[in-house]
């Protein structure tokens, strides 16, 4: 597959990588090109801005969560039909450098990156937060002295800044109007300050990528791509692969008698912005009709809901409005009592608790949740503590945590996972609730289990 692509990188956090990458996508889209944005790592927030800038679903490329072997196929699926892509796939690198407190020394920094890893091709730099024409001249002269092309120089502009809070940038879904205005201004700034023809030339020099696009329908039947991860950290996880196959080979996607499809509701809206694109695609490929429900606004679950997936987000920011929506809280509680699958990650866990910061929530789990100043962040190698609607007992997965809240059980409960010498989460009947985020493209069998239980 021959897709023009490039990597937007930076020496460290805070140099403006997200700003420049989003601005490039928006500027290229404004030019009439089809741009596709891909985020390296588990972060959910940047892809929201990428989607606004490109008008296409955003994708995450995380070899830790999905396995190295899935990255090129996932990229190819997301890039299908695109004219240019920002991604990590043997592509040329454009380095974004915060020049606000640097002069000629910026060239020393760039020179170090040029020689640090011979396998990485640094194709040019974009200078960010340049103070004046004289400052830009000094920087360009320094880069010319080391033979490094300058693809653009952006002046300081507070109008394109994205506000932050306790877990990083404020998600685009919570400020869509303001975010669209900022992206439009950013597109204009990049168009004025960056040589887009040179950037396109760099992307077109990436060369072909020998990979077949990932297909959720094909991903469902055979072995989970998670085996790519597990071979590097230990034996193949027990249970997941066995449950992906029937006795005589791969099982087909689930169908309901009579030709119908079970309805799986997936939480969305401003309070639940953390959901990988592939989760919805896998649920649909497994035989579900996937419908979005906004716990801030919708007072009822979609008609015929047979399962509910509550991803991550910021319920602590919207606790008052979530609590005020009593009709939906009552419906969620009724669905859970019926034994239907209710799968919750992080924000979903808080929403299912008895209360969050003193405000009533769904009461599905006998626990209280509260905001704390302590950040919990990192990848986790976990084992299913018991059998649940999501996994068989003993299944090994790799996920990540990212939160500033804590949950205190009110009574003993069956845990969801065991990792780091501790047990975490809650399992009861069809409910599986935990702080652990999973990328289902690494474990496609999860979608089949949920849809099968919903059917």
Secondary structure, 3 states (H helix, E strand, C coil): CCCCEEEEEECCCCCCHHHHHHHHHHHHHHCCCCEEEEEECCCCHHHHHHHHHHCCCCEEECHHHHCHHHHHHHHHHHHCCCCEEECCCCCEEEEEEECCCCCCHHHHHHHHHHHHCCCCCEEEEEEEEECCHHHHHHHHHHHHHCCCCEEEEEECCHHHCCCEECCEECCHHHCHHHHHHHHHHHHHHHHHHECHHHHHHHHHCCCCCCCCCCCHHHHHHCCCCHHHHHHHHCCCCCCHHHHHEECCEECCCCCCCCCCCCEEEEEECCCCCECCHHHHHHHHHCCCEEEEEECCCCCCCCCCEEEEEECECCCCCCHHHHHHCHHHHHHHHHHHHCCCEEEEECHHHHHHCCEECCEECCCCCCEEEEEEEEEEEEEEEEEECCCCCCCCCCCEEEEEEEEEEEEEECCCCECCEEECCEEECEEECCEEEECCECCHHHCCHHHHHHHHHHC
